Amino acid sequence: MPRRTRYQNRIELLQGTLDLLILQTLQWGPRHGYGIALAIQAGSSDVLQVDTGSLYPALHRLEKQKWISATWKLSPNKQRTRVYRLTAAGRRQLLSERSRWQAIVDAMAAVLAKPGSTEP
């Protein structure tokens, strides 16, 4: 039986989930941080909201892994903004993370589909 990749703890699961959301969002095109947060919020029908205290450390982590790259651009209102884009390595990581997420979804569905036990 093949060994399955597992998240070791809650923090790793939460970071992996946020990483997946960011990578997926950047697959649709380059965005600045606030644009990423808005895309996640809109894409989830306002269920998921990413605050800056979580988003920017995740963006730095993904940049350090070379899954995203960032450049400074001048916005239409003449403010400097950092624009993030997915790299080739990031596309590969996105596929891996999507597979990992699907394994979690399948595992959850299997547990939820089991008949309940009458034992406490």
N, C-alpha and C positions, 0 to 999 in steps of 0.2 A: 504494500500500500504506500503511495507516495506521501512524503512528509509535507504537511501543509504549513504555510507561513502563518504565524499567529502574532497578534498584537500582544505584547507582554504586559502592558498596563494601560490604565485609563488615559494617561497623558499621551502615550504613543498613539492610541486610537484616535484621540481628539486631534492631535497634530496631523496624523495621516488623513483624517477626514477633511480638515481645512486645506491641507496641501492638495488633495484631490480636487476640491472645489475651485481653488485658485488656478490650478493647471487647466482644468476644464474650461474655466472662464477665459483664460488666455488663449485657448485653442481657437476661440471666435475672433481673436485679433488683439493687438496691443492695447493696453489700458493703463491709466494711472491708478494709484491705490484706491482712491475714492470711487473710481469707476468700477473697479473690481468688486468692492463692497456692495455697490448699487446693483451690479449684475447678479451677484449671488442672492441678494434680497429679492430682486424682481423675478429671477428665475425660480425661486422657491415660493412664489406668491406671498411674500413677506413673512414666511415662517422662519427662515434663517437670516439672522442679522449678525454681521461680523463687526466687532468694535475694533478701533484702531490699536488698542492694546494687544490684540491677538493678531490682527492682519499684518502690521509692519514687521514684527519679529518673524512671522511666517515667510513674508516676502524676502527678508534678509537671509533666512535659512535656505530658501529655495535658490536664491542667487548664489549663495556659497556652494551649494551642491551643483551649480551650473545648469540647473533645470530651467531657469529663466535668466534673462539679461535685462539690464535697465540702462536707459539713457535719459539725460536731461533735455527737456523741450521747453519752448516758450509757449504758454497757453495764449488763446485769443485775447485775454485781458492782460497780457504781458507779464504773467507770473511764471516763474520757473517751476516745472512739475516733472516728476520722475515717471517715465513711461516704461512699463514692463512688457516683455514679450517672451513667448515660449521658445526655447532652443530645441535643437534636434534631440538632445539628451532628455529634455523635458517632455517631448512627445513620446519617447520610449517609456519614460517614467509614468506618464499618464496612462498608457496602456497597462502597465504593470499594476498601478494603483487601482484602475478600474476592475481588473481581474481580482485583485485582493478584496475590493469592496463587494463584488458580486459573490465571492465566497462567504462573506459575512452575511449578506442578504439571504443567501441560500441556507446558511446555518440557522439564522433566526427563523426563517420560514419553516424549516424542519421542526424546530422546537415548538413553535406556535401551532403547528398542525397536529402535534401528538395529542391524543386524548388525555384529559386531565386525570389525575390520580385522586382517589378518595382519601388517601393518607395525608395527614397534616404536614 
